[in-house]
Amino acid sequence: MTRSVEKVAIIGAGPGGLAAARVFLANSNFDIVLYERSQNVGGVWYYPPNAPHKDTAMYDELETNLCKEIMQFSGFPFPETAPTFPNRTHVEDYLQAYFHTFIEPNSRVDVRLGCNVERLEKINGSWHIYAKHSLQAVDYVVVANGHFDVPYIPWHLPGLEQWISQDPMSILHSKGFESCKFCRGKNVLVVGNGSSGSDITNQVSTTANHVFHSVTDISKTNWEANTAVTAVTTISELDYAHERSVRLQDGSILTHIDYIIWATGYMYDLPFLRSYRPLILGADCDSKPARRLYNVWEQLAFTEDPTLAFSLLCKNVVPFPLAELQAAVMVKVFKGELEVPPSGGQAALSGESPSDAANSSKNYHSLITPRDIEYCRELQALLDAHDSADDPFQPVRWDERMAALRYQTGAMKQERTKLLVKNAKEFREQNQPYRL
């Protein structure tokens, strides 16, 4: 389909979608349609007061794991009044301000809030988007729907389904966690050694009778300052009928467990996608969520049809500046200035062999430092090699100062966590629920 001005659809108005909109408005002449299923922008950070929050990974007392200096978008700092580690409200307000500054005033973007994309498919050279009883044809698509929507729970664990059949309300994923108040006086098992698992464990310790934190490596936990928490190894079996017990991999047994909270991560889900599903989600996940995506060059462009791109598939990264950096590369790809090498429809990315064990791993998108720094520098090198110096928008450049700050923010968060653990202990002694 030929148009005088080509059009880009961006699905999702969270950090990834907002960043893409800003960069495309600055560095291209494309018109933009920005879809967001919620009533406001912000994505996972949109957390309206006095509303049910079971459909978001956010919870009441959440703060960032990154300091505001490294977390900020290019040339758009957090307010000075925001703390070093902003809480969810600060971040939501920051994203709103970003939207109002760079996107909302621009007549080239059509913002459609409360508009859930139901179907996306390639027909006769154009992408057709069906949303809210309307059809929109566009030339390019940026999928920025995030990866904090479909919880992963290890259903293969013996006894889990039987437990749920007996007491479904006692099993929840961290996505359903809002606050620690429901755990008062209860024995709680929190599963997962990521940031959410540790944070929820600390919060629940203020109200629970006792909290068990199930992790893969107990030596990496630090609960000595909080006697209400016991770190335990991973689960091998659940047995609801026998004293609501949980058998651990080391053979020990926990009994009288009232709640199990699974902080076990999320799946990648593209429920609206009708074209290329087996190539992107894998043959085994054609009709359901997947642990990773395939045939995505540099974690952002679909190799078999580079008119389709993805924002922020990566985990363990600094998301806001990365989203802008990825979008700057997408602009080059969509404008035909940067060629995406085909992968031949194999489950191989960035030149890796399909037989590479890491290629099929659920951790493929996990870029743990220093890999995240290296990745950002790889993207910047692509831009530098394709005449990006004159582009109106310039993403954050990962120089030595940024790399040092990336390491420093981890150490700063460790110190901050010690204080939060100390605060939780004091709240418990005062019979008060956790608060920031």
Secondary structure, DSSP 8 states (H G I E B T S, - for coil): ---SS-EEEEE--SHHHHHHHHHHHHH---EEEEEESSSSS-GGG---TTS--TTSS--TT-B-SS-HHHHSBTTB---TTS-SS-BHHHHHHHHHHHHHHHTTT-TTEEEEET--EEEEEEETTEEEEEETTEEEEESEEEE---S-SEE---TTSTTHHHHHHH-GGGEEEGGG---SGGGTT-EEEEE--SHHHHHHHHHHTTTSSEEEEE-S-GGG---TT-TTEEEE--EEEEESTTTTEEEETTS-EE----EEEE---EEB--TTB-SSHHHHH-GGGTTS-BSS--SEETTTEETT-TTEEES---BSS-HHHHHHHHHHHHHHHHTTSS-----TTSS--TT--TT-GGGG-TTTTB--TTHHHHHHHHHHHHHHTTT-TT-S-------HHHHHHHHHHHHHHHHHHHHHHHHHHHHHHTT-----
